[in-house]
Amino acid sequence: MSSAPKNGIERQGLDGDFALKEAQKSELLLQAQLLRAQDRGEAAAASLAEAARIEETLSERSLAAGLRERAWLHRFSAASCWAQAGNFYQAIAWCDDLLSQADLPASLRLRVERYAQQLRTRRAQWYADLALATAASDV
Amino acid sequence: MGVPEHTVTEWAALGVACILVALYPGLKIQAVTGQGDRFDYWVSNGRKDYGLEVTGTLAGDLESRHAAKVQQWRENPYGVDGYVVSVGFRAAIAICSFHRFHESRA
């Protein structure tokens, strides 16, 4: 095995409160999984929206600490949380924000591009279904 | 409400993984990952975070399951190095391996 330093995401300069917020976010994500398994979609969406807002804060704090890679990670997680909460608009906005970063690593760029495309496709399907359902109820 | 058997197995495997990553590389679980991140947890030594994928099984071929999880971990979008822990409960065996993202893609 190589003795080269391991490649990880830096966290130097982040305080205990940051770790506390990470723990809160993790708890909300696990809670949302459990709520979805119990068919409690509304409560799951509320947990995911709260997790998304925490991820946005973590992203900003990472950026302020000069940890850009970490900021991107939390921003993409915020996008994922918003999408799962049903807010496609905010999810796609964060994806587009990430894609505008010239130095975003290729593997993350590819993942974000694919994710944004999936969200746009789903949103178009959802609009079409909604229009159909609305038209049917108007008859 | 009852908890499905596979969920209990995954939780038990997570318990074993927490001990293994604390004992050998000296890491602790820092956070849950997001949907589609290709591994389950972020683990940290306080300076850097790495990926951790955990799986557990009651029976079956642990080595092939571990290999499949390593393959899954290789698809992580962050390019970080990380660990894969697989636990076989019937055989009472655990595999804990470290992987470098860039070497793994060669």
gemmi code that builds the backbone of each chain (N, CA, C; Angstrom):
import gemmi

chains = {
    "A": [
        ("MET", (0.842, -1.203, 0.000), (0.000, 0.000, 0.000), (0.876, 1.251, 0.000)),
        ("SER", (0.498, 2.263, -0.754), (1.252, 3.502, -0.830), (1.243, 4.223, 0.523)),
        ("SER", (2.368, 4.927, 0.831), (2.407, 5.678, 2.089), (2.033, 7.144, 1.859)),
        ("ALA", (1.587, 7.458, 0.656), (1.179, 8.833, 0.344), (0.020, 9.237, 1.254)),
        ("PRO", (-0.094, 10.536, 1.551), (-1.208, 10.974, 2.413), (-2.549, 10.581, 1.801)),
        ("LYS", (-3.478, 10.270, 2.683), (-4.803, 9.886, 2.194), (-5.546, 11.131, 1.694)),
        ("ASN", (-6.311, 10.912, 0.635), (-7.074, 12.009, 0.050), (-8.463, 12.090, 0.683)),
        ("GLY", (-8.669, 13.138, 1.465), (-9.966, 13.312, 2.114), (-10.420, 14.752, 1.995)),
        ("ILE", (-11.567, 15.039, 2.568), (-12.106, 16.404, 2.555), (-11.647, 17.108, 3.837)),
        ("GLU", (-10.939, 18.221, 3.653), (-10.380, 18.968, 4.791), (-11.473, 19.480, 5.743)),
        ("ARG", (-11.156, 19.478, 7.063), (-12.085, 20.070, 8.020), (-11.348, 20.945, 9.041)),
        ("GLN", (-10.087, 21.256, 8.737), (-9.315, 22.078, 9.675), (-9.915, 23.484, 9.745)),
        ("GLY", (-10.004, 24.010, 10.963), (-10.528, 25.362, 11.144), (-12.019, 25.392, 11.447)),
        ("LEU", (-12.650, 24.216, 11.419), (-14.083, 24.176, 11.736), (-14.254, 23.873, 13.222)),
        ("ASP", (-15.238, 24.512, 13.838), (-15.376, 24.376, 15.291), (-16.387, 23.294, 15.698)),
        ("GLY", (-16.558, 23.165, 16.995), (-17.467, 22.149, 17.535), (-18.909, 22.377, 17.118)),
        ("ASP", (-19.274, 23.637, 16.932), (-20.645, 23.940, 16.526), (-20.920, 23.406, 15.120)),
        ("PHE", (-19.887, 23.445, 14.279), (-20.025, 22.909, 12.920), (-20.335, 21.410, 12.998)),
        ("ALA", (-19.578, 20.696, 13.840), (-19.794, 19.243, 14.003), (-21.187, 18.961, 14.566)),
        ("LEU", (-21.629, 19.849, 15.442), (-22.969, 19.697, 16.028), (-24.048, 19.815, 14.953)),
        ("LYS", (-23.862, 20.784, 14.069), (-24.813, 20.978, 12.958), (-24.774, 19.765, 12.008)),
        ("GLU", (-23.584, 19.208, 11.787), (-23.482, 18.000, 10.945), (-24.274, 16.853, 11.569)),
        ("ALA", (-24.168, 16.738, 12.888), (-24.893, 15.670, 13.594), (-26.403, 15.887, 13.494)),
        ("GLN", (-26.826, 17.149, 13.634), (-28.269, 17.469, 13.522), (-28.777, 17.109, 12.135)),
        ("LYS", (-27.994, 17.476, 11.128), (-28.382, 17.182, 9.744), (-28.486, 15.667, 9.531)),
        ("SER", (-27.512, 14.929, 10.057), (-27.512, 13.465, 9.914), (-28.761, 12.865, 10.568)),
        ("GLU", (-29.090, 13.369, 11.745), (-30.262, 12.869, 12.461), (-31.536, 13.133, 11.646)),
        ("LEU", (-31.606, 14.314, 11.037), (-32.788, 14.653, 10.222), (-32.898, 13.744, 8.999)),
        ("LEU", (-31.764, 13.425, 8.373), (-31.793, 12.540, 7.197), (-32.248, 11.137, 7.582)),
        ("LEU", (-31.743, 10.636, 8.700), (-32.149, 9.303, 9.164), (-33.622, 9.298, 9.559)),
        ("GLN", (-34.039, 10.385, 10.203), (-35.442, 10.533, 10.611), (-36.360, 10.522, 9.374)),
        ("ALA", (-35.916, 11.219, 8.317), (-36.710, 11.279, 7.082), (-36.846, 9.890, 6.454)),
        ("GLN", (-35.760, 9.105, 6.483), (-35.807, 7.726, 5.954), (-36.865, 6.917, 6.688)),
        ("LEU", (-36.838, 7.039, 8.001), (-37.769, 6.288, 8.845), (-39.210, 6.731, 8.578)),
        ("LEU", (-39.421, 8.043, 8.491), (-40.769, 8.578, 8.256), (-41.312, 8.138, 6.894)),
        ("ARG", (-40.432, 8.110, 5.897), (-40.875, 7.657, 4.565), (-41.269, 6.190, 4.609)),
        ("ALA", (-40.490, 5.406, 5.357), (-40.799, 3.970, 5.487), (-42.142, 3.760, 6.178)),
        ("GLN", (-42.541, 4.759, 6.985), (-43.829, 4.671, 7.695), (-44.949, 5.374, 6.922)),
        ("ASP", (-44.670, 5.736, 5.636), (-45.649, 6.437, 4.791), (-46.056, 7.786, 5.361)),
        ("ARG", (-45.150, 8.450, 6.065), (-45.435, 9.780, 6.624), (-44.651, 10.816, 5.806)),
        ("GLY", (-45.090, 10.939, 4.545), (-44.380, 11.777, 3.579), (-44.267, 13.243, 3.958)),
        ("GLU", (-45.338, 13.778, 4.544), (-45.337, 15.208, 4.894), (-44.273, 15.512, 5.954)),
        ("ALA", (-44.223, 14.656, 6.973), (-43.238, 14.852, 8.046), (-41.819, 14.621, 7.513)),
        ("ALA", (-41.674, 13.659, 6.600), (-40.354, 13.389, 6.013), (-39.873, 14.609, 5.231)),
        ("ALA", (-40.775, 15.225, 4.453), (-40.416, 16.416, 3.662), (-39.980, 17.560, 4.576)),
        ("ALA", (-40.663, 17.711, 5.716), (-40.302, 18.780, 6.664), (-38.888, 18.545, 7.217)),
        ("SER", (-38.569, 17.286, 7.533), (-37.218, 16.962, 8.032), (-36.162, 17.244, 6.966)),
        ("LEU", (-36.489, 16.883, 5.720), (-35.526, 17.089, 4.624), (-35.308, 18.576, 4.346)),
        ("ALA", (-36.386, 19.371, 4.449), (-36.242, 20.817, 4.235), (-35.361, 21.430, 5.322)),
        ("GLU", (-35.531, 20.956, 6.553), (-34.702, 21.465, 7.657), (-33.243, 21.048, 7.446)),
        ("ALA", (-33.033, 19.810, 6.985), (-31.665, 19.334, 6.695), (-31.044, 20.163, 5.578)),
        ("ALA", (-31.849, 20.507, 4.577), (-31.350, 21.313, 3.448), (-30.854, 22.670, 3.933)),
        ("ARG", (-31.637, 23.293, 4.831), (-31.246, 24.613, 5.347), (-29.946, 24.516, 6.164)),
        ("ILE", (-29.794, 23.421, 6.908), (-28.539, 23.235, 7.667), (-27.368, 23.060, 6.694)),
        ("GLU", (-27.592, 22.273, 5.636), (-26.521, 22.058, 4.649), (-26.107, 23.386, 3.997)),
        ("GLU", (-27.074, 24.260, 3.734), (-26.754, 25.567, 3.147), (-25.861, 26.364, 4.095)),
        ("THR", (-26.188, 26.302, 5.389), (-25.373, 27.011, 6.392), (-23.962, 26.418, 6.441)),
        ("LEU", (-23.884, 25.082, 6.418), (-22.577, 24.414, 6.477), (-21.737, 24.767, 5.251)),
        ("SER", (-22.402, 24.891, 4.111), (-21.696, 25.263, 2.886), (-21.115, 26.673, 3.009)),
        ("GLU", (-21.922, 27.599, 3.508), (-21.456, 28.983, 3.668), (-20.292, 29.060, 4.651)),
        ("ARG", (-20.418, 28.318, 5.760), (-19.353, 28.355, 6.780), (-18.064, 27.724, 6.253)),
        ("SER", (-18.202, 26.692, 5.436), (-17.020, 26.059, 4.836), (-16.314, 27.033, 3.906)),
        ("LEU", (-17.119, 27.744, 3.135), (-16.565, 28.724, 2.195), (-15.827, 29.825, 2.960)),
        ("ALA", (-16.433, 30.272, 4.060), (-15.821, 31.319, 4.882), (-14.501, 30.845, 5.490)),
        ("ALA", (-14.400, 29.512, 5.724), (-13.162, 28.955, 6.296), (-12.154, 28.607, 5.201)),
        ("GLY", (-12.504, 28.896, 3.953), (-11.586, 28.631, 2.838), (-11.581, 27.176, 2.392)),
        ("LEU", (-12.613, 26.418, 2.792), (-12.673, 24.993, 2.439), (-13.675, 24.809, 1.289)),
        ("ARG", (-13.226, 25.061, 0.077), (-14.139, 25.068, -1.078), (-14.705, 23.677, -1.381)),
        ("GLU", (-13.844, 22.657, -1.327), (-14.319, 21.286, -1.616), (-15.455, 20.896, -0.671)),
        ("ARG", (-15.259, 21.255, 0.595), (-16.281, 20.948, 1.603), (-17.558, 21.772, 1.330)),
        ("ALA", (-17.379, 23.000, 0.916), (-18.541, 23.844, 0.598), (-19.350, 23.207, -0.532)),
        ("TRP", (-18.668, 22.672, -1.541), (-19.367, 22.042, -2.678), (-20.135, 20.812, -2.208)),
        ("LEU", (-19.476, 20.040, -1.355), (-20.106, 18.811, -0.820), (-21.428, 19.143, -0.116)),
        ("HIS", (-21.394, 20.151, 0.749), (-22.606, 20.513, 1.501), (-23.653, 21.149, 0.583)),
        ("ARG", (-23.181, 21.868, -0.446), (-24.133, 22.488, -1.376), (-24.866, 21.411, -2.179)),
        ("PHE", (-24.126, 20.388, -2.606), (-24.762, 19.317, -3.373), (-25.733, 18.538, -2.473)),
        ("SER", (-25.346, 18.370, -1.223), (-26.235, 17.697, -0.284), (-27.501, 18.532, -0.061)),
        ("ALA", (-27.351, 19.863, -0.020), (-28.526, 20.738, 0.112), (-29.448, 20.552, -1.082)),
        ("ALA", (-28.855, 20.479, -2.277), (-29.659, 20.260, -3.496), (-30.430, 18.949, -3.395)),
        ("SER", (-29.747, 17.899, -2.953), (-30.374, 16.581, -2.823), (-31.519, 16.610, -1.801)),
        ("CYS", (-31.289, 17.296, -0.681), (-32.331, 17.388, 0.362), (-33.548, 18.156, -0.150)),
        ("TRP", (-33.294, 19.278, -0.867), (-34.427, 20.052, -1.398), (-35.226, 19.217, -2.397)),
        ("ALA", (-34.504, 18.480, -3.245), (-35.194, 17.639, -4.244), (-36.066, 16.604, -3.549)),
        ("GLN", (-35.524, 15.962, -2.515), (-36.292, 14.936, -1.800), (-37.464, 15.539, -1.029)),
        ("ALA", (-37.317, 16.826, -0.653), (-38.417, 17.513, 0.033), (-39.478, 17.989, -0.959)),
        ("GLY", (-39.179, 17.878, -2.264), (-40.151, 18.263, -3.296), (-39.927, 19.650, -3.879)),
        ("ASN", (-38.831, 20.324, -3.456), (-38.553, 21.668, -3.968), (-37.537, 21.574, -5.109)),
        ("PHE", (-38.042, 21.261, -6.307), (-37.157, 21.099, -7.472), (-36.469, 22.409, -7.840)),
        ("TYR", (-37.189, 23.516, -7.683), (-36.647, 24.811, -8.085), (-35.344, 25.117, -7.340)),
        ("GLN", (-35.376, 24.969, -6.003), (-34.183, 25.274, -5.205), (-33.077, 24.243, -5.460)),
        ("ALA", (-33.486, 22.982, -5.639), (-32.505, 21.919, -5.895), (-31.743, 22.201, -7.182)),
        ("ILE", (-32.470, 22.551, -8.234), (-31.819, 22.826, -9.529), (-30.973, 24.094, -9.443)),
        ("ALA", (-31.449, 25.066, -8.673), (-30.677, 26.317, -8.510), (-29.307, 26.031, -7.886)),
        ("TRP", (-29.272, 25.149, -6.868), (-27.985, 24.816, -6.243), (-27.110, 24.010, -7.206)),
        ("CYS", (-27.717, 23.132, -7.983), (-26.948, 22.367, -8.976), (-26.315, 23.318, -9.996)),
        ("ASP", (-27.111, 24.279, -10.485), (-26.590, 25.237, -11.473), (-25.478, 26.089, -10.875)),
        ("ASP", (-25.648, 26.435, -9.594), (-24.610, 27.207, -8.908), (-23.292, 26.407, -8.866)),
        ("LEU", (-23.410, 25.117, -8.567), (-22.213, 24.264, -8.529), (-21.575, 24.164, -9.918)),
        ("LEU", (-22.410, 23.986, -10.919), (-21.896, 23.822, -12.285), (-21.230, 25.090, -12.811)),
        ("SER", (-21.543, 26.238, -12.183), (-20.912, 27.493, -12.609), (-19.499, 27.654, -12.033)),
        ("GLN", (-19.120, 26.742, -11.105), (-17.770, 26.798, -10.509), (-16.779, 26.169, -11.490)),
        ("ALA", (-15.874, 26.973, -12.002), (-14.963, 26.492, -13.053), (-14.082, 25.342, -12.585)),
        ("ASP", (-13.714, 25.326, -11.305), (-12.767, 24.307, -10.832), (-13.449, 23.140, -10.105)),
        ("LEU", (-14.739, 22.945, -10.342), (-15.431, 21.795, -9.755), (-14.798, 20.513, -10.315)),
        ("PRO", (-14.411, 19.544, -9.449), (-13.776, 18.320, -9.952), (-14.673, 17.592, -10.963)),
        ("ALA", (-14.032, 16.940, -11.936), (-14.770, 16.317, -13.051), (-15.804, 15.304, -12.569)),
        ("SER", (-15.430, 14.489, -11.573), (-16.361, 13.443, -11.122), (-17.602, 14.052, -10.463)),
        ("LEU", (-17.399, 15.135, -9.693), (-18.539, 15.790, -9.043), (-19.382, 16.545, -10.080)),
        ("ARG", (-18.693, 17.174, -11.050), (-19.413, 17.890, -12.118), (-20.348, 16.946, -12.866)),
        ("LEU", (-19.821, 15.763, -13.201), (-20.621, 14.773, -13.931), (-21.843, 14.360, -13.117)),
        ("ARG", (-21.617, 14.123, -11.818), (-22.704, 13.702, -10.928), (-23.780, 14.798, -10.825)),
        ("VAL", (-23.333, 16.049, -10.674), (-24.277, 17.166, -10.534), (-25.053, 17.376, -11.843)),
        ("GLU", (-24.337, 17.273, -12.975), (-25.005, 17.434, -14.278), (-26.109, 16.404, -14.449)),
        ("ARG", (-25.776, 15.147, -14.144), (-26.758, 14.063, -14.296), (-27.945, 14.259, -13.358)),
        ("TYR", (-27.626, 14.681, -12.141), (-28.680, 14.873, -11.138), (-29.629, 16.001, -11.567)),
        ("ALA", (-29.044, 17.114, -12.038), (-29.867, 18.255, -12.474), (-30.741, 17.843, -13.654)),
        ("GLN", (-30.171, 17.051, -14.558), (-30.949, 16.594, -15.721), (-32.117, 15.709, -15.290)),
        ("GLN", (-31.839, 14.808, -14.332), (-32.902, 13.943, -13.802), (-34.015, 14.789, -13.187)),
        ("LEU", (-33.621, 15.816, -12.428), (-34.618, 16.674, -11.780), (-35.457, 17.421, -12.806)),
        ("ARG", (-34.810, 17.929, -13.866), (-35.552, 18.660, -14.903), (-36.536, 17.729, -15.615)),
        ("THR", (-36.090, 16.501, -15.881), (-36.967, 15.523, -16.548), (-38.177, 15.202, -15.674)),
        ("ARG", (-37.890, 14.958, -14.361), (-38.985, 14.640, -13.427), (-39.951, 15.810, -13.277)),
        ("ARG", (-39.392, 17.017, -13.255), (-40.236, 18.208, -13.099), (-41.176, 18.345, -14.300)),
        ("ALA", (-40.627, 18.103, -15.505), (-41.452, 18.192, -16.716), (-42.571, 17.151, -16.669)),
        ("GLN", (-42.231, 15.932, -16.218), (-43.247, 14.870, -16.100), (-44.326, 15.273, -15.098)),
        ("TRP", (-43.873, 15.843, -13.995), (-44.790, 16.226, -12.919), (-45.748, 17.320, -13.400)),
        ("TYR", (-45.195, 18.326, -14.126), (-46.033, 19.400, -14.668), (-47.082, 18.811, -15.610)),
        ("ALA", (-46.630, 17.892, -16.486), (-47.543, 17.288, -17.468), (-48.662, 16.533, -16.751)),
        ("ASP", (-48.291, 15.739, -15.728), (-49.281, 14.974, -14.963), (-50.260, 15.914, -14.254)),
        ("LEU", (-49.700, 17.004, -13.700), (-50.538, 17.954, -12.963), (-51.534, 18.630, -13.892)),
        ("ALA", (-51.049, 19.020, -15.104), (-51.923, 19.672, -16.093), (-53.043, 18.729, -16.481)),
        ("LEU", (-52.701, 17.461, -16.678), (-53.684, 16.444, -17.061), (-54.733, 16.261, -15.963)),
        ("ALA", (-54.239, 16.178, -14.727), (-55.156, 15.974, -13.587), (-56.061, 17.185, -13.408)),
        ("THR", (-55.503, 18.382, -13.593), (-56.292, 19.612, -13.439), (-57.364, 19.691, -14.524)),
        ("ALA", (-56.965, 19.350, -15.772), (-57.914, 19.374, -16.895), (-59.049, 18.381, -16.648)),
        ("ALA", (-58.701, 17.209, -16.138), (-59.702, 16.162, -15.886), (-60.696, 16.625, -14.824)),
        ("SER", (-60.178, 17.325, -13.789), (-61.066, 17.755, -12.706), (-61.947, 18.931, -13.134)),
        ("ASP", (-61.544, 19.641, -14.239), (-62.323, 20.778, -14.743), (-63.506, 20.333, -15.603)),
        ("VAL", (-63.452, 19.074, -16.087), (-64.510, 18.589, -16.994), (-65.843, 18.437, -16.271)),
    ],
    "B": [
        ("MET", (-44.284, -0.937, 15.579), (-43.956, -1.352, 14.211), (-42.653, -2.163, 14.228)),
        ("GLY", (-42.657, -3.329, 13.570), (-41.480, -4.169, 13.514), (-40.436, -3.594, 12.564)),
        ("VAL", (-39.182, -3.872, 12.848), (-38.103, -3.411, 11.969), (-37.698, -4.574, 11.071)),
        ("PRO", (-37.639, -4.373, 9.743), (-37.287, -5.463, 8.838), (-35.906, -6.055, 9.165)),
        ("GLU", (-35.767, -7.367, 8.870), (-34.526, -8.077, 9.213), (-33.288, -7.446, 8.561)),
        ("HIS", (-33.455, -7.027, 7.281), (-32.272, -6.462, 6.597), (-31.823, -5.152, 7.252)),
        ("THR", (-32.805, -4.405, 7.812), (-32.452, -3.146, 8.486), (-31.686, -3.439, 9.778)),
        ("VAL", (-32.159, -4.447, 10.524), (-31.471, -4.829, 11.767), (-30.045, -5.286, 11.449)),
        ("THR", (-29.903, -6.053, 10.337), (-28.572, -6.536, 9.936), (-27.654, -5.362, 9.593)),
        ("GLU", (-28.199, -4.366, 8.865), (-27.385, -3.197, 8.501), (-26.973, -2.406, 9.748)),
        ("TRP", (-27.902, -2.264, 10.688), (-27.579, -1.532, 11.931), (-26.504, -2.275, 12.727)),
        ("ALA", (-26.643, -3.614, 12.778), (-25.648, -4.411, 13.503), (-24.279, -4.276, 12.834)),
        ("ALA", (-24.278, -4.282, 11.496), (-23.012, -4.126, 10.760), (-22.412, -2.748, 11.035)),
        ("LEU", (-23.279, -1.739, 11.150), (-22.790, -0.390, 11.455), (-22.116, -0.365, 12.824)),
        ("GLY", (-22.711, -1.089, 13.789), (-22.103, -1.165, 15.120), (-20.695, -1.744, 15.061)),
        ("VAL", (-20.544, -2.832, 14.286), (-19.225, -3.461, 14.121), (-18.271, -2.492, 13.417)),
        ("ALA", (-18.779, -1.817, 12.371), (-17.943, -0.880, 11.605), (-17.446, 0.271, 12.483)),
        ("CYS", (-18.309, 0.766, 13.368), (-17.909, 1.869, 14.277), (-16.686, 1.449, 15.105)),
        ("ILE", (-16.725, 0.196, 15.582), (-15.616, -0.312, 16.407), (-14.359, -0.473, 15.557)),
        ("LEU", (-14.518, -1.073, 14.359), (-13.349, -1.343, 13.512), (-12.648, -0.061, 13.069)),
        ("VAL", (-13.414, 0.942, 12.637), (-12.750, 2.161, 12.156), (-12.152, 2.977, 13.315)),
        ("ALA", (-12.708, 2.791, 14.504), (-12.126, 3.485, 15.674), (-10.843, 2.782, 16.109)),
        ("LEU", (-10.860, 1.440, 16.024), (-9.750, 0.629, 16.519), (-8.531, 0.676, 15.592)),
        ("TYR", (-8.747, 0.554, 14.288), (-7.618, 0.460, 13.339), (-7.201, 1.797, 12.746)),
        ("PRO", (-8.004, 2.427, 11.886), (-7.519, 3.727, 11.382), (-7.722, 4.878, 12.368)),
        ("GLY", (-8.410, 4.645, 13.498), (-8.593, 5.703, 14.497), (-9.547, 6.792, 14.048)),
        ("LEU", (-10.647, 6.380, 13.427), (-11.614, 7.350, 12.906), (-12.946, 7.243, 13.647)),
        ("LYS", (-13.746, 8.277, 13.539), (-15.109, 8.197, 14.088), (-16.101, 8.645, 13.022)),
        ("ILE", (-17.324, 8.138, 13.154), (-18.365, 8.517, 12.194), (-18.695, 9.989, 12.394)),
        ("GLN", (-18.663, 10.759, 11.309), (-18.897, 12.200, 11.412), (-20.288, 12.596, 10.937)),
        ("ALA", (-20.746, 11.959, 9.839), (-22.045, 12.358, 9.280), (-22.580, 11.290, 8.342)),
        ("VAL", (-23.874, 11.380, 8.088), (-24.524, 10.528, 7.096), (-24.333, 11.192, 5.737)),
        ("THR", (-24.164, 10.408, 4.689), (-23.998, 11.003, 3.357), (-25.358, 11.294, 2.740)),
        ("GLY", (-25.334, 11.966, 1.598), (-26.570, 12.279, 0.887), (-26.949, 11.166, -0.076)),
        ("GLN", (-28.137, 11.299, -0.656), (-28.641, 10.309, -1.605), (-27.723, 10.250, -2.837)),
        ("GLY", (-27.316, 9.046, -3.219), (-26.524, 8.880, -4.438), (-25.039, 9.145, -4.281)),
        ("ASP", (-24.574, 9.315, -3.034), (-23.155, 9.592, -2.824), (-22.273, 8.348, -2.995)),
        ("ARG", (-22.890, 7.164, -3.063), (-22.224, 5.886, -3.307), (-21.477, 5.316, -2.105)),
        ("PHE", (-21.543, 5.985, -0.977), (-21.121, 5.375, 0.289), (-22.029, 5.933, 1.384)),
        ("ASP", (-21.983, 5.316, 2.570), (-23.010, 5.594, 3.580), (-22.682, 6.714, 4.565)),
        ("TYR", (-21.403, 6.807, 4.961), (-21.035, 7.717, 6.062), (-19.724, 8.446, 5.747)),
        ("TRP", (-19.598, 9.610, 6.359), (-18.313, 10.304, 6.380), (-17.649, 9.934, 7.710)),
        ("VAL", (-16.369, 9.517, 7.650), (-15.613, 9.247, 8.871), (-14.461, 10.238, 8.934)),
        ("SER", (-14.038, 10.569, 10.146), (-13.064, 11.646, 10.296), (-12.006, 11.344, 11.348)),
        ("ASN", (-10.810, 11.919, 11.118), (-9.764, 11.874, 12.142), (-9.610, 13.253, 12.797)),
        ("GLY", (-10.569, 14.155, 12.515), (-10.530, 15.514, 13.070), (-9.860, 16.500, 12.138)),
        ("ARG", (-9.103, 16.001, 11.163), (-8.450, 16.886, 10.198), (-9.035, 16.720, 8.801)),
        ("LYS", (-9.336, 15.456, 8.456), (-9.907, 15.181, 7.136), (-11.023, 14.157, 7.263)),
        ("ASP", (-11.949, 14.204, 6.304), (-13.050, 13.243, 6.261), (-12.838, 12.273, 5.092)),
        ("TYR", (-13.179, 11.023, 5.322), (-13.081, 9.984, 4.295), (-14.426, 9.278, 4.185)),
        ("GLY", (-14.567, 8.487, 3.107), (-15.825, 7.764, 2.920), (-15.841, 6.436, 3.663)),
        ("LEU", (-17.030, 5.995, 4.039), (-17.199, 4.666, 4.649), (-18.465, 4.026, 4.095)),
        ("GLU", (-18.291, 2.844, 3.515), (-19.439, 2.063, 3.054), (-19.537, 0.837, 3.957)),
        ("VAL", (-20.738, 0.546, 4.441), (-20.940, -0.557, 5.390), (-21.998, -1.507, 4.846)),
        ("THR", (-21.736, -2.803, 4.971), (-22.750, -3.779, 4.593), (-22.710, -4.961, 5.560)),
        ("GLY", (-23.864, -5.575, 5.745), (-23.926, -6.746, 6.619), (-24.775, -7.824, 6.003)),
        ("THR", (-24.451, -9.074, 6.311), (-25.237, -10.182, 5.786), (-25.285, -11.311, 6.813)),
        ("LEU", (-26.411, -12.000, 6.849), (-26.505, -13.154, 7.752), (-25.797, -14.354, 7.140)),
        ("ALA", (-26.008, -14.541, 5.855), (-25.369, -15.667, 5.156), (-24.863, -15.163, 3.808)),
        ("GLY", (-24.377, -16.048, 2.962), (-23.941, -15.642, 1.630), (-22.453, -15.405, 1.559)),
        ("ASP", (-21.995, -15.138, 0.332), (-20.563, -14.980, 0.063), (-20.124, -13.560, 0.436)),
        ("LEU", (-19.433, -13.462, 1.560), (-19.043, -12.149, 2.074), (-18.031, -11.456, 1.154)),
        ("GLU", (-17.097, -12.248, 0.588), (-16.052, -11.636, -0.246), (-16.628, -11.018, -1.518)),
        ("SER", (-17.577, -11.710, -2.149), (-18.149, -11.141, -3.379), (-19.026, -9.924, -3.044)),
        ("ARG", (-19.679, -9.975, -1.899), (-20.482, -8.813, -1.473), (-19.562, -7.620, -1.193)),
        ("HIS", (-18.423, -7.902, -0.551), (-17.454, -6.846, -0.255), (-16.932, -6.226, -1.559)),
        ("ALA", (-16.608, -7.104, -2.524), (-16.095, -6.617, -3.818), (-17.127, -5.724, -4.508)),
        ("ALA", (-18.397, -6.104, -4.414), (-19.453, -5.296, -5.036), (-19.545, -3.927, -4.364)),
        ("LYS", (-19.366, -3.902, -3.050), (-19.438, -2.637, -2.310), (-18.228, -1.749, -2.611)),
        ("VAL", (-17.064, -2.387, -2.813), (-15.876, -1.612, -3.197), (-16.129, -0.955, -4.555)),
        ("GLN", (-16.713, -1.725, -5.468), (-17.028, -1.211, -6.800), (-17.993, -0.019, -6.692)),
        ("GLN", (-18.974, -0.163, -5.836), (-19.946, 0.925, -5.612), (-19.242, 2.158, -5.057)),
        ("TRP", (-18.361, 1.950, -4.064), (-17.637, 3.053, -3.429), (-16.777, 3.799, -4.462)),
        ("ARG", (-16.219, 3.040, -5.456), (-15.368, 3.653, -6.484), (-16.120, 4.701, -7.313)),
        ("GLU", (-17.428, 4.633, -7.298), (-18.230, 5.567, -8.104), (-18.557, 6.837, -7.332)),
        ("ASN", (-17.930, 7.052, -6.146), (-18.268, 8.246, -5.362), (-17.816, 9.513, -6.106)),
        ("PRO", (-18.665, 10.547, -6.095), (-18.374, 11.741, -6.903), (-17.335, 12.683, -6.294)),
        ("TYR", (-16.918, 12.443, -5.057), (-16.020, 13.388, -4.379), (-14.538, 13.065, -4.560)),
        ("GLY", (-14.238, 11.879, -5.088), (-12.846, 11.507, -5.318), (-12.059, 11.287, -4.043)),
        ("VAL", (-12.750, 10.963, -2.942), (-12.045, 10.768, -1.671), (-11.642, 9.302, -1.481)),
        ("ASP", (-10.587, 9.096, -0.697), (-10.218, 7.746, -0.292), (-11.201, 7.288, 0.782)),
        ("GLY", (-11.238, 5.990, 1.018), (-12.201, 5.553, 2.027), (-12.124, 4.084, 2.381)),
        ("TYR", (-13.056, 3.690, 3.186), (-13.078, 2.346, 3.778), (-14.378, 1.622, 3.417)),
        ("VAL", (-14.244, 0.303, 3.273), (-15.431, -0.536, 3.078), (-15.392, -1.607, 4.163)),
        ("VAL", (-16.483, -1.705, 4.921), (-16.583, -2.718, 5.987), (-17.752, -3.645, 5.665)),
        ("SER", (-17.456, -4.942, 5.592), (-18.498, -5.956, 5.356), (-18.485, -6.923, 6.527)),
        ("VAL", (-19.669, -7.224, 7.035), (-19.760, -8.100, 8.213), (-20.659, -9.298, 7.895)),
        ("GLY", (-20.122, -10.500, 8.103), (-20.898, -11.727, 7.934), (-21.230, -12.277, 9.317)),
        ("PHE", (-22.502, -12.259, 9.679), (-22.868, -12.610, 11.060), (-22.876, -14.110, 11.322)),
        ("ARG", (-23.284, -14.897, 10.320), (-23.314, -16.344, 10.559), (-21.884, -16.885, 10.730)),
        ("ALA", (-20.977, -16.412, 9.887), (-19.589, -16.878, 9.965), (-18.770, -16.094, 10.988)),
        ("ALA", (-19.340, -15.031, 11.539), (-18.645, -14.150, 12.489), (-17.321, -13.639, 11.926)),
        ("ILE", (-17.424, -13.077, 10.705), (-16.236, -12.538, 10.019), (-16.533, -11.101, 9.597)),
        ("ALA", (-15.505, -10.250, 9.707), (-15.649, -8.887, 9.186), (-14.446, -8.566, 8.308)),
        ("ILE", (-14.715, -7.889, 7.197), (-13.642, -7.431, 6.312), (-13.656, -5.909, 6.348)),
        ("CYS", (-12.481, -5.320, 6.619), (-12.353, -3.858, 6.617), (-11.200, -3.514, 5.693)),
        ("SER", (-11.484, -2.823, 4.597), (-10.415, -2.509, 3.648), (-10.372, -1.011, 3.359)),
        ("PHE", (-9.155, -0.539, 3.062), (-8.943, 0.869, 2.719), (-8.700, 0.966, 1.212)),
        ("HIS", (-9.240, 1.999, 0.587), (-9.093, 2.145, -0.871), (-8.759, 3.582, -1.233)),
        ("ARG", (-7.812, 3.711, -2.135), (-7.497, 5.038, -2.666), (-8.320, 5.239, -3.927)),
        ("PHE", (-8.979, 6.368, -4.016), (-9.874, 6.631, -5.138), (-9.120, 6.595, -6.465)),
        ("HIS", (-7.989, 7.267, -6.540), (-7.295, 7.364, -7.829), (-6.679, 6.042, -8.244)),
        ("GLU", (-6.091, 5.313, -7.306), (-5.526, 3.998, -7.651), (-6.630, 3.061, -8.095)),
        ("SER", (-7.786, 3.177, -7.440), (-8.873, 2.241, -7.713), (-9.441, 2.423, -9.104)),
        ("ARG", (-9.238, 3.598, -9.695), (-9.807, 3.849, -11.018), (-8.840, 3.516, -12.140)),
        ("ALA", (-7.605, 3.120, -11.776), (-6.594, 2.824, -12.809), (-6.975, 1.556, -13.567)),
    ],
}
model = gemmi.Model(1)
for chain_id, residues in chains.items():
    chain = gemmi.Chain(chain_id)
    for i, (resn, *xyz) in enumerate(residues, 1):
        res = gemmi.Residue()
        res.name, res.seqid = resn, gemmi.SeqId(i, " ")
        for name, pos in zip(("N", "CA", "C"), xyz):
            atom = gemmi.Atom()
            atom.name, atom.element = name, gemmi.Element(name[0])
            atom.pos, atom.b_iso = gemmi.Position(*pos), 0.0
            res.add_atom(atom)
        chain.add_residue(res)
    model.add_chain(chain)
structure = gemmi.Structure()
structure.add_model(model)
structure.setup_entities()
